[in-house]
Amino acid sequence: QVGGPRRLADRFWYVPLVGLAAFALALLVMVNGPIVRDGYGEYPDGMAALPLLVLSFALLSVGLLRIVDRLPPEATGSRVAGSVAIVIGPLWAFMPWMFPILVIFLACVLCLAVGARRAGIMPTWGVVALTAALIIPLVLSVASLFLPWYALRTTDLEPLVLVAPFCMLWVVIGGALRRGFPEGVAEASA
C-alpha cells in the first residue's frame, strides 16, 4: 500500500478548541442567567455571556482563517465564503437574536467546508458531521425568519436543537487543523 501525502499539522489547532471551552462557558452563563418575565413568558437573560460568546466565535474565526489561508487560489467561492464567515461569525455573536446573520454564517461555513474537502484539507467525515450538525440550526434559523420573533423562545427544543450542535463547529475546525494540511498545500501558502 502506498500512503497518502505527508501532512503537516497546523500549530493553531488548539485555538478553536479553546473557543469551544469559551462557548461551553458562555452556554453555562446563559442558562444560569436571571429569569426575565415579559408578555410572552419567562426566559433566562443571557446577556452576561455575550463577551464569552464573542470570544468563542473570534477563536473559531482564527481556525477558519487558517483553513481559508490554505485553500488553493482557484477555490474562489470557498475563499469568499470563508472570508464572510470569518467576519460575520463574531458579528453575529454580538447580536445572537439576528437570525438572518446566523443563516448567512452557517451557509458560508458549509461552503468553506466543502471547498476545504475538495482541496484535501478537511476529511469527508468532518464535512458530513458538520453538515449533519448544522442542518437543524440552519432550518430552524430560516424558519424563525417567518415565525413570530418569540416563537423559538417559547419552545423547549431551542437550547438543545439550536445551540448544542454549534459545538461541532469548533471540533471539526480544530480537528481539521490538527489533522494538518497536505505537505504541498502547507508549503505553498506558508
C-alpha positions in Angstrom: 0.0 0.0 0.0 1.1 3.5 -0.8 0.4 6.0 1.9 -1.2 9.4 1.3 0.7 12.6 1.1 2.6 13.6 4.2 0.5 16.0 6.3 1.8 18.9 8.4 -0.3 19.8 11.4 -1.1 23.4 12.0 0.2 24.9 15.2 -3.1 26.7 15.7 -5.2 23.6 16.1 -5.9 24.2 19.7 -7.3 27.8 19.2 -10.7 26.6 18.0 -10.8 24.1 20.9 -10.2 26.9 23.4 -13.1 28.6 21.6 -15.2 25.6 22.3 -14.4 25.9 26.0 -15.4 29.6 25.9 -18.6 28.6 24.1 -19.4 26.0 26.7 -18.8 28.5 29.4 -21.0 31.0 27.6 -23.8 28.4 27.5 -23.4 27.8 31.2 -23.6 31.5 32.0 -26.7 31.9 29.6 -28.6 29.1 31.2 -27.9 30.4 34.7 -28.8 34.0 34.0 -31.5 35.8 35.9 -35.1 34.9 34.9 -36.8 37.7 33.0 -40.6 37.9 32.6 -42.4 39.6 29.8 -45.7 39.4 28.0 -44.6 36.3 26.1 -43.4 34.3 29.2 -40.2 33.9 31.0 -36.7 33.2 29.9 -33.1 33.3 31.3 -31.3 36.6 30.4 -28.1 35.5 28.8 -26.5 38.9 28.1 -23.8 38.3 30.7 -22.5 35.6 28.4 -22.0 37.9 25.5 -18.3 38.6 26.0 -17.6 34.8 26.2 -19.8 34.2 23.1 -17.9 36.8 21.1 -14.5 35.4 22.3 -15.6 31.9 21.2 -16.5 33.0 17.7 -13.4 35.1 17.4 -11.3 32.0 18.2 -13.3 30.0 15.7 -12.6 32.7 13.2 -8.9 32.2 13.7 -9.3 28.5 12.8 -11.4 29.4 9.8 -8.8 31.9 8.7 -6.1 29.2 8.8 -8.2 27.0 6.6 -9.0 29.8 4.1 -5.3 30.7 4.0 -4.5 27.1 2.9 -7.1 26.9 0.1 -5.7 26.9 -3.4 -6.1 30.2 -5.3 -8.6 28.7 -7.7 -11.1 28.0 -4.9 -12.5 31.4 -5.2 -16.0 30.6 -4.0 -14.8 28.8 -0.9 -12.3 31.6 -0.1 -15.1 34.2 -0.3 -17.5 32.1 1.8 -14.8 31.5 4.4 -13.9 35.2 4.5 -17.5 36.1 5.0 -17.8 33.5 7.8 -14.7 34.9 9.5 -16.2 38.3 9.7 -19.9 37.5 10.2 -19.4 34.9 13.0 -18.2 37.3 15.6 -20.6 39.9 14.3 -23.5 37.5 15.0 -22.1 36.7 18.4 -22.6 40.4 19.3 -26.3 40.1 18.4 -27.3 36.4 18.7 -31.0 37.3 18.1 -30.3 38.3 14.5 -31.2 35.0 12.7 -30.6 36.3 9.2 -26.9 36.8 10.1 -26.8 33.3 11.6 -28.2 31.8 8.4 -25.5 33.5 6.3 -22.8 32.4 8.7 -23.9 28.8 8.7 -24.2 28.6 4.9 -20.8 30.2 4.5 -19.2 27.7 6.9 -20.7 24.8 5.0 -19.5 26.2 1.7 -16.0 26.6 3.1 -16.1 23.0 4.4 -17.0 21.6 1.0 -14.2 23.6 -0.6 -11.7 22.5 2.1 -12.7 18.9 1.4 -12.1 19.3 -2.3 -8.6 20.8 -1.6 -7.8 17.8 0.7 -7.7 20.0 3.8 -10.8 18.7 5.6 -11.7 15.0 5.8 -15.0 13.8 4.4 -16.3 12.8 7.9 -15.7 16.4 9.0 -17.9 17.8 6.3 -20.6 15.2 6.9 -20.5 15.7 10.6 -20.6 19.5 10.2 -23.5 19.3 7.7 -25.5 16.9 9.9 -25.0 19.0 13.0 -25.7 22.4 11.4 -28.7 21.5 9.2 -31.1 21.6 12.2 -30.0 25.0 13.4 -29.9 26.2 9.8 -33.5 25.1 9.2 -34.7 26.5 12.5 -33.0 29.8 11.8 -34.6 30.0 8.4 -38.0 29.1 9.9 -37.6 31.7 12.6 -37.4 34.4 9.9 -41.1 33.6 9.1 -42.3 32.9 12.6 -43.2 35.5 15.3 -39.9 36.6 17.0 -40.8 34.9 20.3 -41.8 31.5 18.7 -38.4 29.8 19.2 -38.0 31.3 22.7 -41.2 29.6 23.9 -40.2 26.1 22.7 -38.3 23.6 24.9 -36.2 22.5 21.9 -34.3 25.7 21.3 -31.3 25.2 23.7 -30.7 21.6 22.7 -31.5 21.8 19.0 -30.4 25.3 18.0 -27.3 25.8 20.3 -25.8 22.4 21.1 -24.9 21.4 17.5 -22.7 24.5 17.3 -20.1 22.6 19.3 -19.3 20.6 16.1 -18.1 23.9 14.5 -15.2 24.2 16.9 -14.5 20.4 17.0 -14.4 19.9 13.2 -12.4 23.1 12.5 -9.9 22.2 15.3 -9.8 18.6 14.1 -9.0 19.7 10.5 -6.2 21.9 11.7 -4.9 19.1 14.0 -5.1 16.6 11.1 -2.9 19.0 9.1 -2.6 20.0 5.6 -1.0 18.0 2.7 2.7 19.0 2.6 2.4 20.8 -0.8 -0.6 22.8 0.4 1.1 23.8 3.7 4.3 24.9 1.9 2.5 26.8 -0.9 0.6 29.1 1.4 3.1 29.5 4.3 
